[in-house]
Amino acid sequence: MMNTQAANENPSLPNDFYLPLKARADEIERSYLALTPNSAKLFKQAEGIYPGGYTRDAIIRKPYSPFVRRGEGTQLIDCDGRSITDFWFNATSLPIGHAHPRVVDAVTRQTQVGSAYFAFSEIELDLATKVCDRLPSGERVRFTNSGSEAVMVAVRLARAATGRDLLVKFEGSYHGTYDDVQWSVGPPVDKVGDPDNPTPVPDTGGLPSGAGRVLVLPYNNPKVLRATMAARGTEVAAVIIEPMANRIGLIQPDAEFLVAARDVCDASGAVLIFDEVIAFRLGRNGAQGEFGVTPDITTLGKVIGGGLPVGGVVGLESILAVSEPGTPNRMAHAGTFNGNPVTAAAGCATLDELTIEAFAHINTLGEQVRQRLREICEGLPLRITGAGSLFKINATSQDIRDYRGAMTVDREWERIASLALLNEGFMLTSSLHGCVSTQTTAAETDTLIEAFSKLLKT
Ligand code: PMP
């Protein structure tokens, strides 16, 4: 593989850097097959029952995702008996690691007295209080069963509260699987159109037309946002923003962008939604606490369920009031498992562990990982992004600020590098996103960084 110096000498041809690892794709896949014969067998079974072998797109990985039997702390044990150090913790949803004794105990105790009732439980009220206490706009909350559902409810609340239809979302942002946000999440290069006026591209088959319902704008571009809202703001029900954009290379926006979003929503009467399904884990008061910009509604998921299925819509009383019983044109919202007591028990146990000190610990470790990765990637066409306890290695020579920048990554290189790391016993996403938990040790991050460094030299 090209060394640092050569890459520096030839920055106009960064593709040369990616070729040697990609040329090893077959060898790396063969090693994976040899290490995971039981997963291979089970995947054959999965192919016979799930379309293409999968029931969850996020874990799609070539040749197949491993089958896991056990998770404990930072370790996953796959069904071939391999120990894998987890650096993605079910898509960031387990900030205190797998099977944390406090969560196991809380879930066990709750399950013993019943896992679901057609009635309130006190533990659900505890979780509601803990979540609202952490968010500046946390006046009211409704629980859902996933982040996608939280986004759907938030958008519907905004439409009911404003009497408007149009949703502004940003190119490259992922907000789950609800129809009106599955626009321009990962559009192909030849379809994206003008960078300042992106063409809305459906991200899935089966979507009804987004015309009159969805407007796609460039992420991190306050100028375009201000101009668009000046012209069309009174049509807009909501502006939805990820304050940490996972699919746009795990970047954070400039504070100026969030301030502009706050301003234009105030001026137009549109509802500002922060999607903090991932970003809530950036600090005790979520990403909004870090940025000091307060949305009207926040959508949550992942960590507030302590590893169980969950979602939450948190926000101003004046907006969530449209879902109060008896309100004319009320926003209806049922759900057999909303506020489920077992989920609430796991969520409370997790939030209780996530103290200011715990955030300081995971965020410091995250920063150390990013720093070390930056050092070893210096001069190479690799960019390290992330914040708090999250990090990502991007196979590009460009600094990423928006989807157009994120599109420049060499996805195949990232995929092969991720598989090679999995062979070495490290689980990141197949586009090299990672995070640490409160259980992650400096020794574990050291071995990950050593393995990645070795990969760059082979
Ligand atoms: N919003 C964001 C920002 C997300 O990252 C995700 C999931 N990764 C979702 C919404 C959807 O959440 P879920 O997978 O729980 O439906």
Boltz pocket constraint, residues with backbone or C-beta under 6 A from the ligand:
constraints:
  - pocket:
      binder: B
      contacts: [[A, 91], [A, 145], [A, 146], [A, 147], [A, 148], [A, 149], [A, 151], [A, 174], [A, 175], [A, 176], [A, 177], [A, 242], [A, 244], [A, 246], [A, 275], [A, 276], [A, 277], [A, 278], [A, 301], [A, 302], [A, 310], [A, 311]]
      max_distance: 6.0
